[in-house]
Amino acid sequence: MRYLTRIALLFCILLAFPIDASAREDVSRWTSRIFAKGQQPPFSFCLDGVPSSEFIRSWKWASEQMACSDTACTAMRYSWSGRGLQVICEVKLCPSAGEAEWVLKFKNTSGSNSGQISQINTADLQLAFAKKGDIVLHYAEGNKISRADYAPRSLTLPQGQPCCFCPAGGRSSEESFPFYNIESPSSRSGAIMAIGWSGTWFSSFAKTGRKSLDVKAGLPSANLYLKPGEEIRTPSVAFIFWEGNRLNGHNALRRYILEHHSRIGSRRDYLCSGFNYRDPQPFGEYSAITAQWAVAMIERYRQFGLNPDIYWMDAGWHHGASDFLHGRSWANTTGNWRVDARRFPDGMKPISDAAHAAGAQFLLWFEPERVVRGTEWALEHPEWMLEYPLHPAGSEESSWLLFDLGNDQACDWLCKYYGDMIEAGGIDCYRQDCNIKPAVYWAYNDEPGRAGMREIRHIENLYRFWDYLLERFPGILIDNCASGGKRLDWESIARTVPLWRSDYYHYDDPDGYQCHTYGLNFWLPVHGTGILLPDEYSFRSSLSSTLIYNWKITEPGVSIEQMQHNIAVYRDIRDYYFEDYYPLSGTGDLTGHDVWLAYQMHRPSDGSGIIVAFRRKEAPQGEYTVKLGGIDVSRNYTLEFESAPQTCRVSGKTLSEGYVLHLEQPGTSLLIKYCLE
């Protein structure tokens, strides 16, 4: 079913309030009740140490309907006012998708400093279920630059013992991942929960009764007062209710993101290519590239029919990055944000013009938040630099400063500075990296009594900066890198896409890329990685909704024909990666070289799809049984094996109940297309 028809998961706030109606009625009734006048709202905080549960129901309450650009959604604004403080909750509903989300704000409406605000929980509510039993929390590993990045995990929640999560370093998906699937005791219903905050958030899940679960999410370290007229926002939280089995919930999330929660719309053109990545050594990234070389490479790619959708220039184009003889590189010159005039005398426009002439777009890398001491930004705008002097002396980090994006003047300047560079260079895709852990800079520079304020202002203006680019350049693509996939959350994915989901450096380890695709597909429909080798196994291991091929076509012995074939195959199947996802190898440990890994992408509209399977190099068995999802058991299917002149007819019942894959040789793979007869 495309949307929910009934929700077996029952909700309550403090006291159980069962809802048993259509999804449309459930979401509307649920939110109407929990945000109603006189009710305890589904958030909490402390004011001068007193929990909001003790006073907020007596505060002045107001509500109003807000405009919503999505015709499938509605929006409401609720507020509670008292003691010179206004608490605002902006709520968005998409009843047809069973979705509700909100963001919490605080505003000082008095002429003096507010009381001390702490323990901010954007979500603080209790979920009640109709049936007693185990409550299972499904989640993913955060990004640790490992083969296990985004690995699926499941936990049966213990009675009375909270299970807590928090990212590391101030980036939202580093070590913890802010997406969850809560499965009810019946195993036939549940709720996806997502947190939107691109800094440091926390979440907590505690089974408090045989049929109830306490859920919290918010800011872990905020303890601050607001100055007169001052306003802050805090994390957002979203719930998508599902029924059937938990994969229905994951696929409802994927559809909702594409249809209602992404600025990219129906875009599917994410096939990217670089310019002979890291060539020549010992230069890193693109520290040695010139405009003439880039234009020549575009012409060479076009000559051989290897055209991507996007030409990708990563780090190293800026001033000072190519001064290898003096120990400089792209990494220790961030802050020199002007084009290297020696290598690019006419700026980036000749390269973007060449890309456009080839029918492609042009992507350029930036890293505004990490500024190295002695660079131009550090010298010209020291008032916008945050220091953290406690890094070990002589360490690489000791030379780093954090651009104070939370300073409104600095943010305004950055918007125009980068916006003008993007316009002048004809840049279509803005790639933002962030290789600094900002949390210690924020905490060190907070004013006394205002813990968390630096982070709040930084994240607020990060969104303002992204929104500025999206409004100034309609159709621009923002690629969210952050050391490869360390800023993935509900807010960031609404504005950006992670074309490079992990900085897992083992380019000779395609098994790791398989793991990343397998795990992240549960949660996000758009993500990808790079590929250096054009062989079939490596190519299929990197398949996803986006792909960056860094094949060095100037080297002897490479197969242009294999590259051409790979691109043709990718263009033929890539739309399936925006459809429903079914993992076929379970949720156990899939990081070993001795296992099979298989997954399925399925298009419900016509019943077609693909199966991708890998027999890794140490896997002993040559057969592997899979049970496909979304299959019509009353119909027959035609299966077509890529790279083999082979088709076969298989019943839907067999595909659903157990279809045997065969690979005679270890270290090989299968790519199978199927369709209804």
N, C-alpha and C positions, 0 to 999 in steps of 0.2 A: 504494500500500500504506500502511496506517495506521501500521504499525511496521516496523522493519527486519527483514529475513530473513537477509541475509548481509552481512558487512562485508569489502570488498576492501582497505580501508585497514589496514595492518599497523603495529603499534607495537613499540617497544622502549625500554628504559631502559639507556643506555650501550652495550649490545650488542643487536643486532637479535633480537627475540623474536617471530617471526611467529605470528599468530593467524588462523585461517581456519575459523570456526565460526559458529553463530547469534549474533545480537546479544546475546542473553541470556548465552550462554557467553563471548562476547568480553569484555564489560564485567566480568563476574565474574572471569574468568581473568586479565584484564589487571590489575585492581586487586589481586587476591590476590597476583599475582607482584610488582608494583612496591612493595607495602607489606610484603612478607614479611620475616621475620627474616633478617639477613645480606645483604639486598639494598640497593643504593643507592636510597633513596626518591626520589620525583619532586619533591623540593624541595631547596633548599640555603640555606646561610647561612655566614657566617664567625664564628668565635669567637676573639677576640683576634687577628684577622687570619689565622687558619688556616681554610681551606675545610672545610666539614663533610664533604666527600667523603673526607677523610683520616682521619676518626675515627668517624663516626656508626655505621658498621656494627659497630663493636666495643662500642657502648653497649648498655646493658640494654634489651631490646625487650619490649613487651607489647602485647596486643590484647584487645579485648572488644567484644561486640555491644551496640549501643545501641538504645533504644526509638525507633521511628519512627512518627509519626502517619499517614503515608501508607502504606496497605497495599500499594501497588505498589512501594514502595521498601524498601531495607534500609539500615542505618547501622552503621558500625564506628568504633571509636576505637583508634588506634594511638599508641604512645608510645615514645620513645627517651630514656634517662636516663643522664647522666654529668656529671662535674665540677660537681655541684650544680645542674644545669639539666635540666629536663624539656621535651622537644619533643613536642607533641601534634598529631596530625593527625586531624580528624574527617571521615569519608568517608561520603557518601551515594550510593547507587546506585539507578537505576531501570532494571533490565535490559530490560524490555519496550520502553522508549523509547531504548535505547542510550546512556544518560546516566550520567555519573559526575562528582561534584564533591567538593571538599574545602576545608577552611579550616585554617590553620596557627596554632598557639598556642605561646607560650613561657612557662615558669613557673620561677621561682627557688625551688628546694627547700632551699637552704642557709641558714645563719645569717649570711651576709655577702653583699656585693654580688657579682653574677655577673660573668663576663668580659664583654668588649665584644662585642655582637651587631651585626653589620652585613651588608650585601649580602643582605638577606632576599628570597629568591625562593620564593614560594608554589608556583610551578610552575617546574621546571627539569628538562626531559626532552627526549628525542629521539624523533621520529616517524620510523619507517622504512617505506618503501613497497615494494611488490612490483615496481614498474616504474620504470625510469629515465626522466627527462624533466623538464619544467618543473613547478614547484610554484607555484600561483597563490594569492595571498592576496586575498580579497575583504573589504572593510571599508567603513566609512562616514566621511564628514567629521564632525567634532565640531560642536558648536553654536558658531557665531560671530556669531549674530544677522544672518544673511544669507539670500539666496535659496538658497544652496548648503548650508544646514544639512542634515546627514544624507545628502548626495548620495552615491550608490554609487560606489565606487572598486575597481579591480582592479589588482594588481601582480604581475607575474612576478618571483619572488624571484631576485636575482642570486646567483651562486655565491660563498660566503665573505664576503658583505657584509651585516651585520645590518640589518634594517629595524626601526626603533624607534619607539615611540609613548609619549606622556606628556601628560596634560591640563595645562591652565594654571590657575593661581590657587587650586588646592585644591578644585575642584569636578570631579566625575568625568567629565563629558562635555563640558567646555568645551575646544574646539579639537581634541580627540581623543575617539574613541568606543570603549568597551571591549568590543566584540563583533567577532568575526572568523569568517570561513569559509575554512578551509584546504582547497584542492582538490588532490587527488592528481594525479600525472602521467598517470594513466589517464583523468582527467576523469569518472570514474564512481564516485568515492567521496571521502570527506573527513570533516572534523570541524569542527563549530562550537565555538568557544572563547569564553567570556565571563568577565570579571573582575568580582568583587564587592568594591568599595571606593569609598565615596562621597567620598573625598578624592583624594590624589595617588598614582597607581599608575604603573607602567611596564610595557611589553611589548616583547619582542624576538623576531624571527623570522630565523633564519640558515640558509640552505641550506649544509650542511657536506659533503655528498657528493652523488653523482648520484641517490641514492635516500633521502636522509635530511634531516630538518629539526630544528634545535635551537630549542626554544620556551622562553622565560622570561617570567615575570610576577611582580611583587612591589612592594616599597616602594623608591623610588629614593633616599631620603635618610635612612633610619633608620640610626643608629649610636649605640647606647645600651647601658647596663647596666641590670639589674633589681635592685631592692632586695630584701632578704630577704622571701620569701613573695609577691612581686609576680608578676602574670601579665598578659600582653598577647595580643591576637589580631591577625592580619594579614589581608590580602585573602583572599577565597575565589576559586576558579577552577572552572569547569565545562566539560565536554566533552560534546558530543552527536555521535555518529558516524552517518554517513548513507551511502547509496549511491544510484545512479541518475544524478541530475544535481544541481547545487548548489542549485537551488530546492527540491529534496526536503529538503535540510538546513535551509534557512530555514523551511520550513513545519513541519518536525519541531520546530524551536525554538519557533515560535509556538504549536504545540499543547502542547508540554511546559510552557511558561509558564502557559497557561490551566489545564491539568489538574493540574499538580504544583508550580508555583512561584509561586503568587499567593494572597494572603490574600483576594482579592475573590470567589473561587469562581466561580459561574456568572453573576455580575451582568452585566447588559447595559444598565442604565438610566443613561446618561450624557448625556442631552440637557439642556443647561443654558441658563439665561437670566439676564441681569442686570437692572438697574433703570434703563434709560436711561443707559448708560455715559457717563461724563465729561459729565454734564449737571447744571447749566449751566456753560458756560465762564465764566471761566478756571479754575474748580476742576478738579483732576485726579482721575481714578479716581472714588471715591465720597466725596470730601471734603465735599460739600454735601448729601448725602442725609440724610433724617430718617426716623424710624420711620413717621410718617403717610404720607409719600410712598411708602415701600417697600410698606406694606400696600395703599395705593391702587393701586399698579402691579400687585400680585398679583391684585387684584380685576379690574383692567382686562384683564390677560392672560387671566384665566379667562372674562371676558365675551366675548372674541373667540375663544375656543377655541385660545389660543396657549400652553397649559400645558406647561411643561418637566417633566423629571424632578427637576431640582435648580434652586432659585433661588440665585443666585450674588451674594454681596456681597464685592467685592474691597477693596483698600486704601482707607483714609480714614475708617473708622468710629471710630477710637480718639481718645482725648483729645488736643486740640491740633491735630489734622489739618485742621480747617476754619478755622483762624485765618489766613485769606488776607491780611488787611490788615496783619498783622505779619510777613509773609513765611514763614509756616509752612505745611506741607503734609504729606501722608501720608509723604513720603520723609524729611523732616528731623525727624520726631517719633517714629520707632520707638524704643521704650523706654517710652512712655506706654501700657502695655498694660492700659488699662481703658476701658470703653465711655464715649463722650462723653455725659455725662448731660444736656447741653442738647438734643442732637438725639434722644437715645434715653433718655428719663427712666425708662422701665421696663426698660431693658436690651434684649437681642435677643429676648427671649421672645415679645413680641407679633408680631414678624416671622416667627419660626419657627412659631408657632402658625398664622399665616395661611397659610404655605406648606403646613403639614401639612393644614390644612382644605381646601386646593386639591388634595390628593393628591400633593404634591411634598415633597422634602427641602430642607434649608437648608444652604448652604455659607458659611463665613466665613474670611476671609484673616487670616493671622498672619505675622510675621517675627521670630522670637525671637532669632536670632543676631546681627543687626546692631543695635547700640544707639547712639543719638546722644548725644553729650555733653550734659549738662544735663537730660536726661529723667529720669523718675522712677526707672527701674531703675538708671541710671548713678549717681544721687545716693544711692539707698537701699542699693545693694549694690556699692560700688566694688571690693570684694574679689573679685567675680566678673567683672570686666571686664579683658580683655587689650588692651593698647595697642600701637600701632605708630607711633612718633613720626617715622618717616622719610618719611611722605607729604609732598608739597610744601605749604608753609604756605599757608593760604587755600583749598586745594582742598576739594572736598566730602568726600573721603575722610579728610581730616585731622580731621574732627569725629566719625569713626566709631570705635566700640569693638566688640570681639568678645566676646559673651557666652561665658564659659568653661564651655561645656557639658561639657568633660572633667572638671570638678570635680564629684565625686559629690554633694556637698551641693547645689551649684547645680542639678544635674540632678534630684535628688529634689524640690527646691523647684519647678522648672519643671513637672515632671510633675503635681504637685498643683495648682499655680496655673492652668495651662492646662486641666487636667482639670476643675477646678471651674468655670471659665468656660464650657467646652463643655457641662457638665451644666446650669448655670444658664440658658444661652441656648437650650437645646434644639437644639444644633447637630448636624447629621448628618454633615457633611463638613468636615473640617479641612484647610485649604489652607495649606501651609507654603512661604513664599518664602525666598530667601536671596540678597540683592543685594550681598553683600560677598565679596571674594576672601580666604578665611581663611588661605591658605598663609603669607603674610608674617607674620601675627600669631602663628601657631604657631611658626615658626622663630625669630622675635625673642624669644619668651618661653620657649624651651626651656632647661632647666638645662644647665650645662656637662657634656659627656659623655653627654648624653641627647637627642641630635638625633632628632627624629621622635616623641618621646613625647607632646607636646601634641596633635599630629594624631591619633595612635592613640587617646588617651583621648577626644578629641572625637568621633571617628567611632564608637567603641564606645558612647558614651552617646547619640549620635544614634539608633542602632538601639535602644538601651534605652528611649529616650523614645517612639519610634514603637511599639515593642512594648507599652509601658505603655498607650498610647491604644487599641491594638487589643484588649488584654485587658480594659481597664476598660469600653470601649464596643463590645461585639460588634456587628459590622455597620457600624461607622464606616468612612467612606471617607477616606483620606489622599491629598490631591492634592499631588504633589511638583512645585513650580515651579522655584525657584532661578534667577531671572532668565529663566525660560522654558526648560526642558529642559537645564539644565546639571548635573544630578545623576542621570543615567540610567546604571545599572550593575546587575549581577546581584543585589546585595543590596538596592538601593533598589526595584527593580521587584517584589521579593517582598513588600514591605510597602505600596507606594504606587503611584499611577498618575499619569502626566503629562497632565493635562487641558489644559495649555497648554504645548506643546512648544517654542515659540520666541517670544522677544520681538522678532521681526521686525516693525518698526513700520510698514511700508508697507501700511496697510489698504486702499489702493487698488491693490494688486498681488496679485490672486488667483493669478497664475502662481507666485508664491513659495510659496503654500500648497499648490498642486499638487505642487511639488517636495518639500516636506517630507513630505507623505503618501506620495509615491512612494518616497522613500528610507527613511523610518523603518519602513514596512510590511515591509521585508525582515527586521527584527529584533524588533519589538514588536507584539503584537496590540492593545494598548490605548494610545491617545494621541489628541490632538485639538488644536483651535485655535478661535479666535473668528471671527465673521463680523459685519460691520456692515451690509452691503448685501444686500437680499433678492433681487436679480435672479438669474436662473437660472445664469448663468456663475459669479458669485461664490459662490452657494450650493453648486454642485457642486464648486467648487475647494476648499472647506473640508470636504468630506465625509471622515469617518473614523469610527473606532469611538466617538469622543466628539465633541461639537460644542457650542459656546457661541454662541448667537445674541444679539447685542446690538443688535437692531433698535429704533430709537427710534419707538415707536408713537404718541407724542404729537405728532410733527411733521406738518405738512400735506403732502399729496401722496403719502404712503406707501400702499402697497397691502396692506391686511390680507389680501385674498384670496390674494395671492402668498405671504405669510408662512404662511397656513394650508396652502396647497398644499405648500410646502417641508417643513413639519413632517410632513404626512401622508406625503410621499415618503420622508423620512428614517426615520420609524418603520417603513415598509414594507421598507426595504432594509438597515437598519443591522446586522442580525444577520450579514449576509454579511461584514462587516469583521472578524468573529471567526473566519473560516474561512481557507482557503488563499489565498495571494497569488501572483499572476503579473504581473510587470512586462512590459508589451508594447512598450516603447520603448527597450529595451536599457539599458546602463549608461554611455552617453557623457554629454556635457555637455547637460543638459536645462534649463538656466537661462535660455536666450534666449527672446525673444518671437517668434522666427521658426520655432518647431518645433511638432510635434504631441507630445502626451504622452498615453499611454493605459495603463491597467492593468485587471486582472481580479481579482475576488474569487470563489472557487469553493468550493462546498459538496460535498465528496466523498460524503456520505451519500445525497444524492438527485440529484447531477449538475447542480444548478442553480447560478446565479451571476449576476453583473452585470459589465458592461463600462462603464468610465467613460473618456471620451476628450475631448480639448480640441484644437481648432485655434486656436492663439494668433493674436493680432491681426496679426502680420507673417508668418505662415506662408503661403507662396505657393500650395501645393498644396491642392486640395479633396478629395483622396482619400488614404487612409492604410491600409496593409495590416498586419493584426495576425495573429499565430498564437497561438491560445488554448492554455492548459495544462489538464491534467486531463480532457480531452475524450475521450469514447468515439467512436472514429472509425467504429464500425459502426452507430451510431444517428443519428437525425435530431433536430434541436432546433428549438423554437419561440422566436423572438426577439420581444420586445415593447419598443417604443421609447417611453420616457417622454416626455410632452408632445406626443405625436403619435399619432393614431389609426391606428397602423400595427403590424402583426405580419407576420412572414415565417417560412418554413420553410427551414432550412439544414442541410446534412449535417454530421455531426461531422468528416468528412474535410476539408471546406472550412474549417471553423472552426479546425482544427488546422494545416492546411497553408498557409492564407492567405485571410483574410476581409477584404474591402475596406470600410472605413468611409467615409462621404460626409458632408461638411459644406460647403455652398456658400459660406457667409459666414465670413470670419475673425472671431476673437473669439467663437466659439460652441462648443457642447459637445454630447456625446451621453451619455445614460444608458440602457443597454440591459439588460433582464432576459432571461435565457434559461433554458430548462428542457428536459428530455428529453421527447420525445413519448411 
